[in-house]
Amino acid sequence: MDTEQLAGDMLKGKGMRSTSQRRAVLTALLGNPHSTASEIEARIGVGRGAPSGLSRQGLYNVLEDLTRVELIRCIEPAGSPARYELRVGDNHHHLVCRSCGRIEDVDCSVGAAPCLDLVESKGFVVDEAEITWWGLCGDCRRFTEAAARTTS
């Protein structure tokens, strides 16, 4: 099955019309998790005469619609623009590199939502936990260590 067909099937599965603009956004996210709106825009082309037929505002409308029906997930790591991914509904978390911004998925350690126990719920019924771990990815760590050795 090609990606365009897969995107159409995903939309139909959520009861949404399978428009070329929605398919273009979903296709742009396939194989490109944690994409910003700007990265999606660059992949599909946005603006006057763009093959996607989307304006910038139209792109944001599609992202909002797809997030609302839980076809995509929006994450907002501190200091980073909103990012979008197709992996939804599994309560996974993220690792973020402080240097290059690389983001990796991390499966929930328990698997059921939420995967952390609260000491006190304060009357909330908790159904999800969102965790972001920050640090340096392997490439940035090696670069930093190499730079430290050359300056010593």
N, C-alpha and C positions, 0 to 999 in steps of 0.2 A: 504494500500500500504506500502511495507517495505521501509526502508531508501535507500537501494541500488537502488530500482526501481525509487524512487523519484529523486535521484541524476542523474540517467540516463535520466529521463524525463527533468530535468533542463538543462542538457547538450544538448539534442536534440532540446530543445526550443530555444537555442542560436546558433543552427547550428554546434555544436561541436561534434566530435566523442565521443562516450561514452566508454572511456577506463577504465580499472579497477583502474588505478592510479588516474584519475580525480574523479571517483566515490568515491574512498577511502578518498580523501581530502574533498570532499563535505560532505560525511557521517560523517567525523570527526568533521566538523563544526556544524552539526545539534545538537542543544541542548548545544553547547559549544561556544557561541559568544565571540568575542574578544580574540581568541586563537592566541598565537605566533606560528611561524613556529616550534619551538622546542616542543611545546605542541602537535601540530598536528603530528609531527614526532614520539613522544612517543605513541600517540594513534594508529597510523597505522603501526608503525614499518618501519624503513628506513635502508637501507644498505644491505650488502650481505646476501642473503637468507631470507630477510624480506618478509612477506606475501603480502605486497603491491607491491613488485617488483620495488620499487622506491629507487633511490640513493638520497643523500641529495641534489645534484644539480638538480635532476629530480623533487624533491619536490618544490624547488624554481621556476623551470620552470612552473610547473603546477599552482602554486600560481599566477605567473605573467600572465599566459594565462587566468585563471579564473577571475582575476581582470580586464584584458583588455576587456573582453566581458561583464563585469559588472554582473557576477554571484556572485562574492564576492566583498567586499570592504576592502581596506587596510586603517587602521588608524594608525597614528604614534604619540601618546602622547609624549610630551617632556620627555626625560629621560627613555623612555620605548622602548623595541624592537617593531617593526611593529607588528600589530595585525590584524587578519582577521575575518570578520563576513559575514553572509549570508544576512543580512538586507541591501538591496541596493535600490537606487532610490527614497527614501522618505524624503531626506534632514533632517534626524534626527541628534541629537548631543549626546554628552557624558558627564557623570560625572565621575571623576577619584579621587579615594582616595589617598591622598598623603602618607599615612602610609602603607597600605597593597597592593595598586595598583588595587583594585577592580574597575571595569568599569561597568557603567550602562548606558543604552540608555535613551535618553530624547527626546520626540517628539518635533518637531518644534512648537513654540508657535503660529505661523500663519498657517502653513501647506503647503504653497506654496513656491517653491524655488525662490529666496532666502527669508528667513524669517526675515531678518534684512534689514533696509533701510540704504543705504550709504548716508552720507552727500555729498560726492563728488565721482563720479565714475572714474574720471581721464581718460575718454574715453573708459573704459572697459564696455563690456556687461556682467553683472554678472548673473550667472545662478545657483550658489550654495553658501551657507555660511556654514562654518565648525566651530563649537563652541565647546570648551572643558572647562567645569567648573571643578575646582580643589578644594578639601577640604578633610574632613574626613568623612568616611562612619559611619553609626550608631554604628557598633561594635567597630571600632577604637576610636570613640569619647567617648564611654562608658568606654573603657579600659583606655584611657588617663585621663579621669575624676577620675576613681577609683584609678589610680596610684598617681594622685595629692593629693587625700584625704589621702592615706596611708603615703605619705611623709610629710604631713603638721603636 
